[in-house]
Amino acid sequence: MTMTRGRGRLLGVLVLAAVLLATGAGVAKDRILGSIDGAFLNVVDDCEGTEAFIREIESLSVLVAPAPGTRPAPGYDSAEAGCLDDSGDEYLEASLRYEVTADKQAVSAHYRALAEKDGWKQGEPSYGTEDSADPADLCFHKKVPSGPVVLSVYFDTEKNVDVSVVSLLDGTSNTC
């Protein structure tokens, strides 16, 4: 008798689930499972339609006018640009890496002059700790037609500088 009662409950649950799904209870499912869907399914869609914004970022003068005394590092003949959606915070990034053959202060001055000429506002770089921050590192922010962007010029070694422009896809203003 217990076996029949258990089967009856299981059958009842299955029938109820089928009825709910058939009558539009997908909305309830979406509310219940929304965080799972968002974490695994909607992220892929967030990068769709960002091609024009990526082209806009790639064309900024800070990425197309390398500093004197630099040359593209091996494998960085042009900006690497795209939409990154694997961290949970989808963002666009265009970046270049250069080998520095000049004084890094001169390289920093070049990017500072370009940024100021193009209306970027300076912020404080936020990489690493205060003790490890290189005075030549720069960070600027501004709004371009497609949204807010951040420029960082980061000397990861004495002989390499990374220049990147980043924008969060949710439209919030990312800071330095």
C-alpha positions as CSV (number, residue, x, y, z in Angstrom):
1,M,0.0,0.0,0.0
2,T,2.9,2.4,0.7
3,M,4.3,1.6,-2.7
4,T,1.1,2.7,-4.4
5,R,0.8,5.9,-2.3
6,G,4.4,6.8,-3.2
7,R,3.7,6.2,-6.9
8,G,0.6,8.3,-6.6
9,R,2.5,11.2,-5.1
10,L,5.1,11.0,-7.8
11,L,2.5,10.8,-10.5
12,G,0.7,13.8,-8.9
13,V,3.9,15.9,-8.9
14,L,4.7,15.0,-12.5
15,V,1.1,15.9,-13.6
16,L,1.3,19.2,-11.7
17,A,4.7,20.0,-13.2
18,A,3.3,19.3,-16.7
19,V,0.2,21.4,-16.1
20,L,2.3,24.3,-14.8
21,L,4.7,24.2,-17.7
22,A,1.8,23.9,-20.3
23,T,-0.1,26.8,-18.8
24,G,2.7,29.4,-19.0
25,A,4.4,28.7,-15.7
26,G,7.7,29.3,-17.6
27,V,7.7,32.7,-16.0
28,A,7.8,31.2,-12.6
29,K,10.6,28.9,-13.7
30,D,12.5,31.9,-15.0
31,R,12.1,33.6,-11.7
32,I,13.3,30.6,-9.8
33,L,16.1,29.7,-12.2
34,G,16.9,33.2,-13.4
35,S,20.2,33.4,-11.6
36,I,21.3,30.1,-13.2
37,D,20.1,31.2,-16.6
38,G,21.9,34.5,-16.2
39,A,25.1,32.9,-15.1
40,F,25.2,30.4,-18.0
41,L,23.0,31.6,-20.8
42,N,22.5,35.3,-21.0
43,V,26.2,36.1,-20.7
44,V,26.8,34.9,-24.2
45,D,24.2,37.3,-25.6
46,D,25.7,40.3,-23.8
47,C,28.5,40.6,-26.3
48,E,26.2,40.5,-29.3
49,G,26.0,43.8,-31.2
50,T,29.2,45.3,-29.7
51,E,31.2,45.4,-32.9
52,A,30.7,49.1,-33.6
53,F,31.7,50.0,-30.0
54,I,34.8,47.8,-30.4
55,R,35.8,49.6,-33.6
56,E,35.2,52.9,-31.9
57,I,37.6,51.9,-29.1
58,E,40.2,50.6,-31.5
59,S,40.3,53.9,-33.4
60,L,41.1,56.1,-30.4
61,S,44.3,58.0,-30.9
62,V,45.9,56.5,-27.8
63,L,45.8,53.1,-29.5
64,V,46.8,54.2,-33.0
65,A,49.7,56.6,-32.2
66,P,52.5,54.6,-30.5
67,A,55.0,56.5,-28.4
68,P,58.4,57.2,-30.0
69,G,60.9,54.7,-28.6
70,T,58.4,51.9,-28.6
71,R,57.7,49.0,-31.0
72,P,55.0,46.4,-30.9
73,A,55.9,43.5,-28.7
74,P,56.1,40.1,-30.5
75,G,52.5,39.0,-31.3
76,Y,51.1,42.5,-30.8
77,D,51.2,44.0,-34.4
78,S,47.8,45.5,-33.9
79,A,45.4,46.0,-31.1
80,E,43.8,43.0,-29.6
81,A,40.2,43.9,-29.2
82,G,37.0,42.2,-28.3
83,C,34.3,41.6,-25.8
84,L,35.2,39.5,-22.7
85,D,32.3,37.8,-20.9
86,D,34.0,35.1,-18.8
87,S,34.4,37.1,-15.6
88,G,30.7,37.8,-14.8
89,D,31.3,41.5,-15.6
90,E,31.2,41.7,-19.4
91,Y,33.4,44.4,-20.9
92,L,35.1,45.5,-24.1
93,E,38.8,45.9,-24.3
94,A,41.3,46.9,-26.9
95,S,44.9,46.6,-25.9
96,L,48.5,46.8,-27.2
97,R,51.8,45.8,-25.7
98,Y,55.0,47.6,-26.6
99,E,58.6,47.0,-26.0
100,V,60.1,50.1,-24.6
101,T,63.5,51.2,-26.0
102,A,63.3,54.8,-24.8
103,D,63.0,56.3,-21.3
104,K,59.7,55.2,-19.9
105,Q,59.0,58.7,-18.6
106,A,59.1,59.9,-22.2
107,V,56.7,57.2,-23.2
108,S,54.4,58.1,-20.3
109,A,54.6,61.8,-21.3
110,H,53.5,60.8,-24.9
111,Y,50.4,59.1,-23.7
112,R,49.6,61.8,-21.1
113,A,49.8,64.5,-23.9
114,L,47.6,62.4,-26.3
115,A,45.0,61.7,-23.6
116,E,44.8,65.3,-22.4
117,K,44.5,66.5,-26.0
118,D,41.6,64.1,-26.6
119,G,39.7,65.2,-23.5
120,W,40.5,62.3,-21.1
121,K,40.4,63.1,-17.4
122,Q,43.2,61.7,-15.3
123,G,42.6,59.3,-12.4
124,E,44.9,57.4,-10.1
125,P,46.1,54.0,-11.3
126,S,44.7,51.2,-9.1
127,Y,47.0,48.3,-9.9
128,G,48.9,46.6,-7.2
129,T,49.7,48.3,-4.0
130,E,50.6,51.9,-3.4
131,D,54.2,50.8,-2.8
132,S,54.5,49.0,-6.1
133,A,52.8,51.6,-8.3
134,D,55.1,52.9,-10.9
135,P,55.0,56.7,-11.2
136,A,55.0,56.3,-15.0
137,D,51.7,54.4,-14.9
138,L,48.7,56.4,-16.1
139,C,45.0,56.1,-15.9
140,F,42.4,58.3,-17.6
141,H,38.6,58.1,-18.2
142,K,36.1,59.7,-20.5
143,K,32.8,59.1,-22.2
144,V,32.9,58.3,-25.9
145,P,29.7,58.2,-28.0
146,S,29.1,54.5,-27.2
147,G,29.7,54.8,-23.5
148,P,32.3,55.4,-20.7
149,V,35.8,54.1,-21.2
150,V,39.0,53.9,-19.2
151,L,42.6,54.2,-20.6
152,S,45.4,52.6,-18.7
153,V,49.1,52.8,-19.5
154,Y,50.8,50.2,-17.3
155,F,54.5,49.4,-17.3
156,D,54.7,45.8,-16.2
157,T,58.4,45.8,-16.5
158,E,61.1,48.3,-17.4
159,K,60.9,47.2,-21.0
160,N,57.2,46.5,-21.6
161,V,54.2,48.8,-21.5
162,D,50.6,47.8,-21.9
163,V,48.2,50.3,-23.3
164,S,44.5,49.4,-23.0
165,V,41.0,50.9,-23.2
166,V,38.2,49.2,-21.4
167,S,34.5,49.7,-21.1
168,L,31.9,47.9,-19.0
169,L,29.0,46.7,-21.0
170,D,26.4,47.5,-18.3
171,G,27.0,51.2,-19.0
172,T,28.5,51.9,-15.5
173,S,31.5,54.1,-15.4
174,N,34.5,52.1,-14.5
175,T,37.2,54.1,-12.8
176,C,40.9,53.9,-12.6
